Amino acid sequence: MALHESLLASCKAFHLYIVAFDDDSFSFLSRSNLKHVTVISMAEFEDEALLSVKPQRTQAEYCWTSTSSLILYCINTYKLPSCTYVDADMFFYQDPIVLIEEAGDKSVIITEHRYSKEYDVSKTHGIYCVQFMYFRSDERGMQVLNWWRDRCIEWCYNRQEDGKFGDQKYLDDWTTRFEGVHVLKHPGAGVAPWNIQQFNIQRQDGVLTITNLFTKESSALIFYHFHGLKFYTDNIVSYTGTLYDITDEQKALIYQPYVLRLVTLAAQLRNAGIKFNVDGARSPSPTRRQTFIDFLKEKSIVALKGNLNSLTLKSFNFTRHYHFEKTPILK
């Protein structure tokens, strides 16, 4: 719902197609009458190919498996000239039409992770991130989309195997395998916990602006990907995983307003009589000691994957990796 609100505020024209992965969500969203939204049930969306692999995939793996199928379903069912996939944990600050316009006559848009060097796991997890992906329903776009869908049905798991990982390692060679694929260049698109270390962020005349620390290039922030944000039952929120270095200024300008919006939406839903778990909280927050242990484990995993940049002395400043805070309590 926060994603939808951000599109309403920033986008001149859009229509959001939402697949509700459970009955409670479908029931609620269907009666919410959200502007420019079509809600799709699993019964409508799932086909024989998806259902045949569903028992072998975890919930997360099945979500990844379904991404390409969702885009294909929307294009075919609603006769769309194009379709853009966006992750639900993203928030738009400016109209993304500039990203579509950047691609010109290309048929597909993909976005790089743009990892900060200490977090670069592109060799194992993929160069590109399945977060903002655009497909035209022309011959070139559909060739790519159908190929991707077939590969995800064949194999889509949360592990590295034969050069594959989930749904996103398949994207690595698209610029050479297919024609008409554009890699997004706009620096304000795809900012996320794994690359925010490369930027200074400030608000200028009400607009969030990012400045690259190395090139000194500045641009408006188009969208931010709130990967790893998690609520706990003791009114604590973790902005992201302990692996990532995030400054207090970045938390104040990006994370805290977003969390406040989520908490406000959750309070509104509860006051409206919604009984299901609206914020996803399932357990109390871990102790600081446990968090530090997790921090060391995460850094070790990245190092074992071949990135020794994660082991610099500077990167062990735990205070810059501890992202737990009390949530505002709204009634």
Stockholm file with secondary structure:
# STOCKHOLM 1.0

chainA/1-331         MALHESLLASCKAFHLYIVAFDDDSFSFLSRSNLKHVTVISMAEFEDEALLSVKPQRTQAEYCWTSTSSLILYCINTYKLPSCTYVDADMFFYQDPIVLIEEAGDKSVIITEHRYSKEYDVSKTHGIYCVQFMYFRSDERGMQVLNWWRDRCIEWCYNRQEDGKFGDQKYLDDWTTRFEGVHVLKHPGAGVAPWNIQQFNIQRQDGVLTITNLFTKESSALIFYHFHGLKFYTDNIVSYTGTLYDITDEQKALIYQPYVLRLVTLAAQLRNAGIKFNVDGARSPSPTRRQTFIDFLKEKSIVALKGNLNSLTLKSFNFTRHYHFEKTPILK
#=GR chainA/1-331 SS CHHHHHHHHHCSSCCEEEECSSHHHHHHHHHHCCTTEEEECHHHHCCHHHHHHGGGSCHHHHHHHHHHHHHHHHHHHHTCSEEEEECTTEEESSCTHHHHHHTTTCSEEEEECCCCGGGCCHHHHCSEEEEEEEEESSHHHHHHHHHHHHHHHHCCCSSEETTEETTTGGGGGHHHHSSSEEECCCTTSSBCTTTGGGEEEEEETTEEEEEETTTCCEEECCEEECTTCEECTTSEEECSCTTSCCCHHHIIIIIHHHHHHHHHHHHHHHHTTCCSCSSCCCSCCCCHHHHHHHHHHHHHHHHHTTCGGGGCSGGGCGGGTCCEEECCCCC
#=GC SS_cons         CHHHHHHHHHCSSCCEEEECSSHHHHHHHHHHCCTTEEEECHHHHCCHHHHHHGGGSCHHHHHHHHHHHHHHHHHHHHTCSEEEEECTTEEESSCTHHHHHHTTTCSEEEEECCCCGGGCCHHHHCSEEEEEEEEESSHHHHHHHHHHHHHHHHCCCSSEETTEETTTGGGGGHHHHSSSEEECCCTTSSBCTTTGGGEEEEEETTEEEEEETTTCCEEECCEEECTTCEECTTSEEECSCTTSCCCHHHIIIIIHHHHHHHHHHHHHHHHTTCCSCSSCCCSCCCCHHHHHHHHHHHHHHHHHTTCGGGGCSGGGCGGGTCCEEECCCCC
//
